[in-house]
Amino acid sequence: MGNFGKIVLFMKTLVLKNRKEFFVFPSLPFNFDGTFHKPSHFPDKLDDWESGKYWQAIRIGKRVFGLKIENKCETQEPKIKVSVFYDKNISARELEKIKQEIIWRFDLNADLKEFNKLAKSDKRFYPIFKKWLGMRNSSAHNLYELLIVAVLLQNATVRRTVQMMNALLDNYGTKFKFDGKDIFAIWLPEKLTDVSEQKLRDLKIGYRAKFIKRLSQDFAEGKIDELKLRTLDEDGAKKELMKLYGVGPETARILLFEVCHQYNTFDHIAPWQQKIYSRLFYKKPLVPANKIRDDIKKRYGKYSMLAVHYIWEDIFWRRKNEKIDWLEKEIRL
């Protein structure tokens, strides 16, 4: 990675030694690994995963906690164990907020009965839907954090996105150690209030410095209410999101799906996604984006984005064990 945006020389690691535990019981059916690990996401220092176990840091208010989430399904009933790591103390109210945030972010109360019934009627892709039965669309991040990720993904190869995120985390993130893991947390928006746009540009993130600076200012001033956003319908939520600086159709689509769990958001297809969808659905190098969109929406209706998510993630899970030449050409990691 060379010296890409490398300014920071030393970062203090905060050790979280105290631990509290609770259990969550996701709705049936449930797929732990498919929910808590998304191999299509670019590799970062914000979480870690191995089969049946997942680690991340989570912000509740101004505080950061470490999370270890484990699959504890003993029978057919889904059950996950959450270990919360912290310094000093933790209140019952904070624990409950963490629990509810995990349930929301990972869509653990989702009712997928109708979607699973629809999936059974798809002879071509049903083997994939069956393999990942109970997988949820999920986001480990809050709205601000996911916006930072989305901005870094704009007009960049995956390799460049990784470089930019690492440069920002090394300079403005916080590093935590818990359960033997080193995990980073994205900074609070207030931390960038007094940071100049030029200082961000010095990390070689280009025009994105302006977007990150403006978004951080809006969040620091409390102009966005994420909890309210979650309660809005698709049109209402999209209107609010599009008011944010730098949020276009593709970013809004990502946020509607991952933050708001809106399953019918297959309205915009980025050029690089178009190439992958063409291969997945038509086995051709390039199919018009409008045809892809119309075919998918006709087939899967209000579950269009969720259906695509299953098929999309499946190819990236395959990539973990086999080389797929055409896919490597598109993602360039």
Order of alpha helices (4+ residues) and beta strands (2+ residues): beta-beta-alpha-beta-beta-beta-beta-alpha-alpha-alpha-alpha-alpha-beta-beta-alpha-alpha-alpha-alpha-alpha-alpha-alpha-alpha-alpha
